[in-house]
Amino acid sequence: MIKKWQDIVNEEKEFQGGYDLTNMRAVDFRLILKAIGYKGKEDIKKTGNKFVWQGKNFKIHTGNNPFTGEKDYLSYVGLYGKDKGIFDMIVTLFNSKGDSKSDFENKPYI
């Protein structure tokens, strides 16, 4: 049974969702990082098999770095946030900033 995306919470009590194969431009991803309070560098290194963009009470995992890798391509995106309002805002930003593959219409996939 598929759960509503708003009800999916992981062990850390974070809302979670994701995207795959987005054509999000690097400039748009920069706006999303700003929205989550990310203050790090854009040329971060992989942690294991992913890039981790940690903001205040929100983190984004990606399979590639759209700033230093393939231009305007962002893949295997995981969203994790404890505040439902911020989570909803980030989902809205992702949905408005490019095409993406998702298991839910206009929503992230799990």
ZATOR-623066 format. One record per residue (C-alpha): residue number from 1; residue in three letters; x, y, z. Coordinates in pm, 1 decimal. Layout:
// ZATOR-623066
  resi  resn        px        py        pz
   NUM   ALA         X         Y         Z
...
***
This chain:
// ZATOR-623066
  resi  resn        px        py        pz
     1   MET       0.0       0.0       0.0
     2   ILE     134.0     343.0     -93.3
     3   LYS     126.7     590.7     191.9
     4   LYS      49.6     956.0     147.9
     5   TRP     385.6    1131.9     123.7
     6   GLN     296.2    1360.9     415.6
     7   ASP     268.2    1057.2     645.1
     8   ILE     606.3     901.9     565.6
     9   VAL     841.4     960.5     856.4
    10   ASN    1173.5     785.1     912.1
    11   GLU    1333.9     659.9    1235.3
    12   GLU    1475.5    1006.8    1310.6
    13   LYS    1119.3    1148.6    1304.4
    14   GLU    1190.3    1331.6     978.6
    15   PHE     953.3    1370.8     687.7
    16   GLN    1118.2    1216.7     385.0
    17   GLY    1077.4    1206.4      11.3
    18   GLY    1284.0    1221.5    -302.0
    19   TYR    1329.2    1287.7    -670.2
    20   ASP    1519.8    1123.8    -951.3
    21   LEU    1650.7    1249.8   -1282.1
    22   THR    1575.5    1618.7   -1241.9
    23   ASN    1682.8    1883.0   -1489.8
    24   MET    1708.2    2141.3   -1214.1
    25   ARG    1949.9    2419.9   -1294.0
    26   ALA    2236.1    2481.1   -1052.8
    27   VAL    2109.2    2834.7    -988.9
    28   ASP    1771.8    2694.3    -878.3
    29   PHE    1934.2    2433.6    -654.1
    30   ARG    2133.7    2718.6    -496.5
    31   LEU    1801.0    2887.1    -405.4
    32   ILE    1679.7    2565.4    -242.2
    33   LEU    2002.2    2534.4     -42.1
    34   LYS    1953.5    2891.2      75.7
    35   ALA    1593.4    2807.9     176.2
    36   ILE    1709.5    2519.8     399.5
    37   GLY    1979.0    2734.7     560.3
    38   TYR    2277.5    2559.2     398.0
    39   LYS    2589.4    2766.3     459.6
    40   GLY    2856.2    2530.5     325.8
    41   LYS    3056.0    2534.2       5.3
    42   GLU    2926.7    2427.8    -333.5
    43   ASP    3230.3    2211.3    -409.7
    44   ILE    3164.0    1956.9    -135.1
    45   LYS    3298.9    1602.8    -150.4
    46   LYS    3092.8    1284.2    -145.5
    47   THR    3007.5    1123.5     186.6
    48   GLY    2999.6     754.5     103.9
    49   ASN    2800.0     733.7    -219.1
    50   LYS    2615.7    1066.2    -185.5
    51   PHE    2654.8    1438.6    -138.5
    52   VAL    2498.9    1570.4     183.1
    53   TRP    2370.3    1928.5     197.9
    54   GLN    2285.0    1995.1     565.4
    55   GLY    2079.4    2298.2     662.3
    56   LYS    1895.9    2387.9     980.0
    57   ASN    1665.4    2092.9    1061.2
    58   PHE    1671.4    1989.7     694.4
    59   LYS    1909.1    1792.3     476.2
    60   ILE    1927.6    1697.9     113.0
    61   HIS    2118.8    1397.4     -20.4
    62   THR    2209.9    1393.3    -390.7
    63   GLY    2380.3    1144.9    -618.8
    64   ASN    2579.7    1417.1    -790.4
    65   ASN    2689.9    1776.5    -741.7
    66   PRO    2517.4    2010.9    -990.1
    67   PHE    2780.6    2279.5    -929.9
    68   THR    3091.7    2075.1   -1008.4
    69   GLY    2953.2    1781.7   -1208.7
    70   GLU    2720.6    1760.8   -1506.0
    71   LYS    2563.7    2103.7   -1561.7
    72   ASP    2196.1    2145.9   -1469.7
    73   TYR    2153.8    1782.3   -1369.2
    74   LEU    2060.1    1661.8   -1023.6
    75   SER    1990.1    1294.9    -956.1
    76   TYR    1882.2    1068.2    -673.2
    77   VAL    1765.9    1345.2    -443.8
    78   GLY    1657.9    1260.4     -89.2
    79   LEU    1477.5    1519.3     122.5
    80   TYR    1470.1    1493.5     502.4
    81   GLY    1313.8    1749.2     734.6
    82   LYS    1162.4    1767.4    1081.1
    83   ASP     943.3    2071.2    1014.2
    84   LYS     646.4    1986.9     790.6
    85   GLY     608.6    2349.0     679.6
    86   ILE     967.8    2369.7     557.7
    87   PHE     939.0    2023.8     401.2
    88   ASP     627.4    2134.3     209.6
    89   MET     803.5    2453.3      96.3
    90   ILE    1105.8    2259.6     -34.9
    91   VAL     877.1    2013.6    -217.7
    92   THR     696.6    2309.4    -376.3
    93   LEU    1029.4    2462.0    -483.0
    94   PHE    1145.6    2133.0    -634.8
    95   ASN     817.6    2092.8    -820.3
    96   SER     836.0    2446.5    -962.0
    97   LYS    1203.5    2441.8   -1067.9
    98   GLY    1226.8    2165.1   -1323.6
    99   ASP    1104.8    1834.2   -1453.7
   100   SER    1162.3    1532.2   -1236.7
   101   LYS    1066.6    1169.8   -1206.4
   102   SER     840.5    1110.2    -908.8
   103   ASP     616.8     828.3    -786.8
   104   PHE     352.0    1079.3    -681.9
   105   GLU     190.8    1341.6    -901.5
   106   ASN     360.6    1670.9    -810.0
   107   LYS     506.7    1507.8    -498.5
   108   PRO     838.0    1344.6    -412.1
   109   TYR     881.0     970.1    -432.4
   110   ILE     999.9     731.8    -163.9
***
